[in-house]
């Protein structure tokens, strides 16, 4: 929980930083980053809540658990799609620098974000319809087990839908990221290209691929845990579960702060200043108490 709280703290400060200056609020790259960071933070919180409730031995109703998990799936779907849009933005910035300002305006960026949210919401509606159908079977609304995806999405149709949807989304985004990387790499050879900008764009696209790989692996979290549960005891399983939870559920959602917050020359000084300021304020408040 300590690492989770630390990541939440850093993400919260970075979200505040991206709204603190006008240049961050009016630049397409930072608008997309804010959207990515916002949904990653929301996804992190929605993942931590069932984990915390299970640690406290608190059980939920099917409806409450289903709503929480649907929200988690919703925010989790937005991240890879946003990474695809961000990869296209870097491609246009390097390959078409003179047209970048006209292509990625605040209006077009907002429309892209709305499309990403709308597409993600459609698959949530499909899951909701399936859940309501299976919830109608239960006379006792209180769960016998703790809130988890395994307890809610138990029917085989959920696994089939998850595999088909995740495969389609991630393959599409991976193609976009790889195509953007190849395009930037080819243009980087040109004499007239900004070499520093192209090199940073290539590094960012590679990091996006790593982040996508981790997010894709996190969708296999349940499958991994179920497979391990067949070979190890309960105590060993809980240890493996905790490690997998941090590496597969938390870490992928915190890479945005590391990729952009520490590497971006415009964000880094403001972020460090805000981090220090918030830390000093918390220390002063603790001493006063």
VEXTOR-270550 format. One record per residue: residue in one letter; y, x, z of N, C-alpha, C in turn. Coordinates in steps of 0.1 Angstrom, whole numbers, padded with zeros to 4 digits, always signed. Atoms other than C-alpha are relative to their C-alpha. Layout:
REM residues N
AYXZYXZYXZ ...
***
This chain:
REM residues 289
X-0012+0008+0000+0000+0000+0000+0013+0008+0000 X-0012-0009+0000+0023+0029+0006+0005+0004-0014 X-0004-0004+0014+0022+0041-0030+0005-0012-0008 X-0005+0012+0007+0027+0005-0042+0014-0003+0004 X-0014+0002-0004+0058+0001-0021+0009+0010-0005 X-0008-0011+0006+0071+0034-0033+0004-0003-0015 X-0002+0003+0014+0067+0024-0069+0009-0013-0002 X-0009+0012+0000+0083-0010-0062+0014+0004+0003 X-0013-0004-0004+0112+0007-0046+0007+0007-0012 X-0005-0008+0011+0117+0031-0076+0004-0010-0011 X-0003+0010+0011+0114+0002-0101+0012-0009+0003 X-0012+0008-0004+0139-0019-0081+0013+0007-0002 X-0012-0008+0002+0164+0009-0081+0003+0002-0015 X-0002-0002+0014+0159+0015-0118+0005-0013-0007 X-0005+0013+0005+0164-0022-0125+0015-0002+0003 X-0014+0001-0004+0196-0021-0106+0009+0010-0008 X-0008-0010+0007+0207+0011-0124+0003-0005-0014 X-0002+0005+0013+0202-0006-0158+0009-0011-0001 X-0010+0011+0000+0225-0034-0148+0013+0005+0005 X-0012-0005-0007+0251-0012-0132+0011+0005-0010 X-0010-0005+0010+0268+0001-0164-0001-0008-0012 X-0001+0009+0012+0280-0017-0195-0008+0006-0011 X+0007-0007+0011+0264+0009-0218-0015-0003+0000 X+0014+0003-0002+0230+0001-0204-0002-0015-0004 X+0002+0014+0002+0236-0037-0207+0002-0004-0015 X-0003+0003+0014+0247-0035-0244-0007+0009-0010 X+0008-0009+0009+0223-0009-0258-0014-0006-0001 X+0013+0006+0002+0191-0023-0274-0011+0007+0007 X+0010-0008-0006+0170+0005-0261-0001-0003+0015 X+0000+0002-0014+0180-0001-0225-0003-0015+0003 X+0003+0014-0002+0178-0039-0229-0015-0002+0000 X+0014+0000+0001+0142-0035-0240-0007+0006+0012 X+0006-0007-0012+0135-0011-0211+0001-0009+0012 X-0002+0009-0012+0150-0036-0186-0011-0011-0001 X+0010+0011+0001+0127-0063-0200-0014+0005+0004 X+0014-0006-0003+0096-0040-0198-0001+0003+0015 X+0000-0004-0014+0105-0028-0163-0001-0013+0009 X-0001+0013-0007+0112-0064-0151-0014-0006+0001 X+0013+0006+0000+0078-0077-0162-0010+0009+0006 X+0009-0009-0007+0060-0046-0150+0001-0002+0015 X-0002+0002-0015+0075-0051-0115-0005-0013+0004 X+0005+0013-0004+0067-0088-0115-0015+0000-0001 X+0015-0001+0001+0031-0080-0126-0005+0008+0012 X+0005-0008-0011+0028-0054-0099+0000-0008+0013 X+0000+0009-0012+0039-0079-0072-0011-0010-0001 X+0010+0010+0001+0016-0106-0085-0014+0006+0001 X+0013-0007-0002-0013-0081-0084-0002+0004+0015 X+0000-0004-0014-0004-0069-0049-0003-0011+0009 X+0001+0011-0009-0002-0103-0034-0014-0005+0003 X+0014+0003-0003-0039-0113-0038-0007+0011+0007 X+0006-0012-0007-0049-0078-0027+0004+0000+0014 X-0004+0001-0014-0028-0082+0004-0006-0011+0008 X+0006+0012-0007-0040-0117+0012-0015+0002+0003 X+0014-0003-0003-0076-0105+0008-0002+0010+0012 X+0000-0010-0011-0069-0076+0032+0002-0007+0013 X-0003+0007-0012-0056-0101+0057-0010-0012+0002 X+0010+0011-0001-0086-0124+0052+0005-0014-0002 X-0006+0013+0003-0065-0152+0039-0005-0006-0013 X+0005+0007+0012-0079-0177+0014+0010-0010-0005 X-0010+0009+0006-0060-0199-0010-0008-0011-0007 X+0006+0011+0008-0066-0231-0029-0002+0005-0014 X+0003-0003+0014-0079-0230-0065+0013+0000-0008 X-0013+0001+0008-0045-0242-0078+0010+0011+0003 X-0010-0011-0003-0024-0217-0059-0005+0013-0006 X+0005-0013+0006-0047-0188-0069+0001+0000-0015 X+0000+0001+0015-0049-0200-0105+0014+0002-0005 X-0014-0002+0004-0011-0202-0107+0005+0014+0001 X-0003-0014-0002-0007-0167-0093-0006+0009-0010 X+0006-0009+0010-0032-0152-0116+0005-0003-0014 X-0006+0003+0013-0018-0170-0146+0013+0007-0002 X-0013-0008+0001+0016-0155-0138-0003+0015-0002 X+0003-0014+0002+0000-0121-0135-0005+0003-0014 X+0004-0003+0014-0017-0124-0169+0012-0002-0009 X-0011+0002+0008+0015-0137-0184+0009+0013+0000 X-0008-0012-0001+0036-0107-0172-0007+0012-0006 X+0007-0011+0005+0008-0084-0181-0001+0001-0015 X+0001+0001+0015+0007-0096-0217+0013+0005-0006 X-0013-0004+0005+0044-0090-0222+0002+0015-0002 X-0003-0014+0000+0043-0053-0215-0005+0007-0013 X+0004-0007+0013+0022-0041-0245+0007-0004-0012 X-0008+0005+0011+0041-0063-0269+0014+0006+0000 X-0013-0006-0001+0074-0050-0256-0001+0015-0004 X+0001-0014+0004+0061-0014-0260-0001+0001-0015 X+0000+0000+0015+0055-0023-0297+0014-0001-0005 X-0014+0001+0004+0091-0034-0301+0008+0012+0003 X-0008-0013-0004+0104-0003-0283-0004+0011-0010 X+0004-0011+0010+0083+0019-0307+0007-0002-0013 X-0008+0002+0013+0099+0002-0337+0014+0004+0001 X-0014-0004-0002+0133+0007-0322+0002+0015-0001 X+0000-0015+0001+0126+0045-0318-0002+0004-0015 X+0003-0003+0014+0113+0045-0354+0013-0002-0008 X-0012+0003+0008+0145+0029-0368+0011+0010+0004 X-0010-0009-0005+0167+0051-0346-0001+0014-0006 X+0002-0013+0006+0152+0083-0361+0000-0001-0015 X+0001+0001+0015+0144+0072-0397+0012-0007-0007 X-0012+0007+0006+0174+0049-0403+0011+0000+0010 X-0010+0000-0011+0201+0061-0379+0013-0007-0004 X-0012+0006+0004+0229+0047-0400-0001-0016+0001 X+0002+0014+0000+0214+0012-0400-0005-0005+0014 X+0005+0004-0013+0201+0012-0364+0009-0009+0007 X-0009+0009-0007+0232-0004-0350+0000-0014-0005 X+0000+0013+0007+0230-0032-0375-0013-0008+0001 X+0014+0006-0001+0192-0038-0372-0002-0004+0015 X+0003+0003-0014+0189-0036-0334+0013-0003+0007 X-0012+0005-0007+0219-0056-0322-0004-0007+0013 X+0003+0007-0012+0221-0074-0289-0007-0013-0004 X+0006+0012+0005+0213-0106-0308-0015+0001-0004 X+0013-0002+0005+0183-0093-0326-0010+0005+0011 X+0008-0004-0011+0170-0076-0295-0004-0011+0009 X+0003+0012-0008+0173-0108-0276-0010-0009-0006 X+0010+0009+0007+0154-0127-0303-0014+0007+0001 X+0013-0007+0000+0126-0100-0303-0006-0003+0014 X+0005+0002-0013+0123-0104-0265-0005-0015+0002 X+0004+0014-0001+0122-0142-0268-0013-0003-0007 X+0013+0002+0007+0094-0140-0294-0011+0006+0008 X+0011-0006-0009+0074-0117-0271-0004-0009+0011 X+0002+0009-0011+0078-0141-0242-0007-0013-0005 X+0006+0012+0005+0070-0171-0264-0015+0002-0004 X+0014-0003+0004+0038-0155-0279-0009+0001+0013 X+0007-0002-0012+0027-0146-0244-0002-0013+0007 X+0001+0013-0007+0034-0181-0231-0011-0009-0007 X+0010+0008+0007+0012-0197-0258-0014+0003+0005 X+0013-0002-0005-0019-0179-0246-0002-0004+0015 X+0001+0005-0014-0011-0188-0210-0002-0016+0000 X+0002+0014+0002-0010-0225-0221-0015-0003-0003 X+0014+0002+0003-0045-0221-0235-0008+0003+0012 X+0008-0003-0013-0058-0205-0203+0002-0011+0010 X-0003+0011-0009-0041-0233-0183-0008-0012-0003 X+0008+0012+0004-0058-0260-0203-0015+0002+0004 X+0014-0003-0004-0092-0243-0197-0002+0000+0015 X+0001+0000-0015-0085-0238-0160+0000-0015+0005 X-0001+0014-0005-0075-0275-0155-0013-0007-0003 X+0012+0006+0003-0107-0285-0172-0011+0004+0010 X+0010-0005-0010-0128-0264-0148+0004-0004+0014 X-0004+0004-0013-0107-0273-0118-0004-0014+0003 X+0004+0014-0001-0116-0310-0124-0014-0001+0006 X+0014+0000-0005-0152-0301-0115+0000+0001+0015 X+0001-0003-0015-0143-0291-0079+0006-0011+0008 X-0005+0010-0010-0140-0317-0052+0007+0007+0011 X-0007-0008-0011-0131-0291-0026+0009+0010-0006 X-0010-0009+0007-0099-0274-0037+0001+0013+0007 X-0001-0013-0007-0102-0246-0011-0011+0009-0005 X+0009-0010+0006-0118-0215-0024-0010+0005+0012 X+0009-0006-0009-0149-0201-0007+0001+0015+0001 X-0001-0014+0001-0140-0166-0017+0015+0003+0000 X-0014-0004+0001-0107-0146-0018+0005-0002-0014 X-0006+0002+0013-0083-0151-0047-0002+0013-0008 X+0002-0011+0009-0093-0129-0076-0003-0005-0014 X+0003+0005+0014-0098-0131-0114-0015-0003-0001 X+0015+0003+0001-0136-0130-0109-0003-0014+0006 X+0003+0013-0007-0134-0161-0086+0006-0012-0008 X-0006+0011+0008-0111-0181-0110-0005-0001-0014 X+0004+0000+0014-0120-0170-0145-0015+0004+0000 X+0014-0003-0002-0157-0173-0138-0008-0004-0012 X+0008+0005+0012-0168-0192-0170-0001+0010-0011 X+0001-0010+0011-0181-0171-0199+0011-0002-0011 X-0010+0002+0010-0155-0187-0222+0013+0008+0003 X-0011-0008-0004-0128-0169-0202-0001+0015-0004 X+0003-0014+0004-0144-0135-0209+0001+0001-0015 X-0001+0000+0015-0147-0143-0246+0014+0000-0004 X-0014+0001+0003-0111-0154-0248+0008+0013+0003 X-0007-0012-0005-0099-0123-0228-0003+0012-0010 X+0003-0011+0009-0118-0099-0251+0006-0002-0014 X-0005+0002+0014-0107-0115-0284+0016+0002+0001 X-0015-0001-0001-0070-0118-0273+0004+0014+0003 X-0004-0013-0003-0068-0084-0257-0002+0010-0012 X+0003-0009+0012-0085-0067-0287+0011-0002-0011 X-0010+0003+0010-0061-0084-0311+0013+0006+0003 X-0013-0005-0004-0030-0076-0292+0001+0015+0000 X-0001-0015-0001-0038-0040-0284-0002+0007-0013 X+0001-0007+0013-0050-0031-0318+0013-0002-0009 X-0012+0002+0007-0019-0046-0333+0011+0009+0005 X-0010-0009-0006+0004-0027-0309-0003+0015-0003 X+0003-0013+0003-0015+0005-0314+0003+0004-0014 X-0004-0003+0014-0011+0003-0351+0015+0002-0002 X-0015-0002+0001+0026-0002-0347+0005+0013+0006 X-0004-0012-0007+0029+0027-0323-0004+0012-0009 X+0005-0012+0008+0008+0051-0345+0008+0000-0013 X-0008+0000+0012+0027+0040-0377+0014+0005+0003 X-0013-0005-0004+0060+0046-0359+0000+0015+0002 X+0001-0014-0003+0048+0080-0348-0001+0008-0013 X+0001-0007+0013+0037+0090-0383+0013+0000-0008 X-0013+0001+0007+0070+0078-0398+0010+0010+0006 X-0009-0010-0007+0090+0098-0372-0004+0014-0003 X+0005-0014+0002+0068+0129-0377+0004+0004-0014 X-0003-0004+0014+0073+0128-0415+0015+0002-0002 X-0015-0001+0001+0111+0122-0412+0005+0013+0007 X-0005-0011-0008+0114+0150-0386+0000+0013-0008 X+0001-0012+0008+0105+0175-0413+0013+0002-0009 X-0012-0001+0009+0137+0167-0432+0011+0008+0007 X-0011-0009-0005+0166+0191-0428+0011-0008+0006 X-0011+0008-0005+0191+0163-0422-0003-0008+0012 X+0004+0008-0012+0172+0148-0393+0004+0007+0013 X-0003-0005-0014+0183+0152-0357-0013+0005+0006 X+0013-0005-0005+0155+0175-0345-0002-0004+0015 X+0001+0003-0014+0162+0169-0308-0004-0015+0002 X+0003+0014+0000+0162+0131-0313-0014-0003-0004 X+0014+0002+0006+0130+0132-0334-0010+0005+0010 X+0010-0005-0009+0112+0154-0309-0002-0009+0013 X+0001+0009-0011+0121+0131-0280-0007-0013-0003 X+0006+0012+0004+0111+0101-0300-0015+0001-0001 X+0014-0002+0002+0077+0116-0308-0007+0001+0014 X+0006-0001-0013+0071+0124-0271+0000-0014+0007 X+0000+0013-0006+0081+0089-0261-0011-0009-0006 X+0011+0007+0007+0057+0074-0287-0014+0004+0005 X+0013-0004-0005+0029+0095-0274-0002-0005+0014 X+0001+0005-0014+0036+0084-0238-0003-0015-0001 X+0003+0014+0002+0036+0048-0251-0015-0002-0003 X+0014+0001+0002+0001+0054-0264-0008+0001+0012 X+0007-0002-0012-0010+0067-0231+0001-0012+0009 X-0003+0012-0008+0006+0037-0213-0009-0011-0005 X+0008+0011+0006-0012+0013-0237-0014+0002+0003 X+0014-0003-0003-0045+0030-0231-0003-0004+0014 X+0002+0003-0014-0041+0026-0193+0000-0015+0002 X-0001+0014-0001-0030-0010-0197-0013-0007-0006 X+0012+0005+0005-0060-0017-0219-0012+0002+0009 X+0010-0002-0010-0083-0001-0194+0001-0009+0012 X-0002+0009-0011-0068-0023-0167-0006-0014-0003 X+0006+0013+0004-0080-0054-0186-0015+0000+0002 X+0014-0002-0002-0115-0040-0181-0004+0002+0015 X+0001-0002-0014-0110-0038-0143-0012-0008+0006 X+0011+0008-0005-0133-0067-0135-0014+0005-0005 X+0012-0004+0005-0160-0055-0158-0005+0013+0007 X+0003-0013-0006-0159-0020-0143-0005-0002+0015 X+0004+0002-0014-0161-0033-0107-0014-0007+0001 X+0013+0007+0000-0190-0057-0115-0011+0010-0003 X+0010-0009+0003-0209-0029-0131-0003+0010+0011 X+0002-0009-0011-0204-0005-0102-0006-0007+0012 X+0006+0007-0011-0213-0032-0077-0015-0001+0000 X+0014+0000+0001-0248-0032-0090-0007+0012+0004 X+0006-0013-0003-0254+0004-0081+0004+0006+0013 X-0004-0006-0012-0235+0011-0049+0001-0010+0011 X-0001+0009-0011-0232-0004-0014+0014-0005+0001 X-0013+0007-0002-0203-0025-0001+0011+0009+0004 X-0011-0010-0004-0184+0003+0016+0004+0009-0011 X-0003-0009+0011-0186+0026-0014+0007-0009-0011 X-0007+0009+0010-0176-0004-0036+0015-0002+0003 X-0014+0002-0005-0145-0010-0015+0009+0012-0003 X-0008-0012+0003-0134+0026-0019+0002+0002-0015 X-0002-0001+0014-0140+0026-0056+0010-0011-0005 X-0010+0011+0003-0121-0008-0058+0014+0005+0002 X-0014-0004-0004-0091+0007-0040+0005+0011-0010 X-0004-0011+0009-0090+0038-0063+0003-0006-0014 X-0002+0006+0013-0094+0017-0095+0012-0009+0000 X-0011+0008-0001-0068-0007-0082+0013+0008-0002 X-0012-0008+0001-0042+0020-0079+0001+0006-0014 X-0001-0007+0013-0051+0039-0111+0001-0010-0012 X+0001+0009+0012-0057+0008-0134+0010-0011+0001 X-0009+0011-0002-0035-0019-0119+0015+0004+0003 X-0014-0004-0004-0005+0000-0104+0006+0010-0009 X-0005-0011+0007-0001+0032-0122+0006-0003-0014 X-0005+0003+0013+0002+0018-0158+0014-0008+0000 X-0012+0008-0001+0030-0005-0146+0012+0008+0006 X-0011-0008-0005+0050+0023-0131+0004+0012-0009 X-0003-0011+0009+0050+0047-0160+0014-0001-0007 X-0012+0003+0007+0081+0031-0175+0012+0008+0008 X-0010-0007-0008+0102+0045-0146+0000+0015-0002 X+0001-0015+0002+0088+0080-0152+0003+0004-0014 X-0003-0003+0014+0090+0079-0190+0015+0000-0003 X-0014+0002+0003+0126+0067-0191+0009+0004+0011 X-0009-0003-0011+0141+0070-0157+0002+0015+0003 X-0001-0015-0002+0134+0108-0154+0003+0008-0012 X-0002-0007+0012+0135+0118-0190+0013-0003-0007 X-0012+0004+0007+0165+0099-0203+0012+0007+0007 X-0011-0008-0006+0196+0121-0198+0012-0010+0004 X-0011+0009-0004+0219+0090-0195-0004-0007+0013 X+0004+0007-0012+0198+0072-0169-0002+0009+0012 X+0004-0008-0011+0186+0101-0148+0010+0003+0011 X-0010-0003-0011+0218+0111-0130+0004-0013+0007 X-0004+0012-0007+0227+0075-0123-0011-0005+0009 X+0011+0004-0008+0192+0067-0111-0002+0009+0013 X+0002-0009-0012+0190+0098-0088+0011-0003+0010 X-0011+0003-0009+0224+0089-0074-0003-0013+0008 X+0003+0013-0006+0213+0053-0067-0011+0001+0010 X+0011-0003-0009+0180+0065-0052+0005+0006+0013 X-0005-0007-0012+0198+0088-0028+0009-0009+0008 X-0009+0010-0007+0224+0061-0019-0008-0010+0007 X+0008+0010-0006+0197+0035-0012-0008+0006+0012 X+0008-0006-0010+0177+0060+0008+0008+0003+0012 X-0009-0003-0011+0207+0070+0029+0003-0013+0008 X-0003+0013-0006+0215+0033+0035-0011-0004+0009 X+0011+0004-0008+0180+0026+0047-0002+0009+0012 X+0001-0009-0012+0180+0056+0070+0011-0004+0011 X-0011+0004-0009+0214+0045+0085-0004-0013+0007 X+0004+0013-0006+0200+0009+0090-0011+0002+0010 X+0011-0003-0010+0169+0022+0107+0005+0006+0013 X-0006-0006-0012+0189+0043+0131+0008-0010+0008 X-0008+0010-0007+0212+0015+0139-0008-0010+0008 X+0009+0009-0007+0183-0007+0148-0007+0007+0012 
***
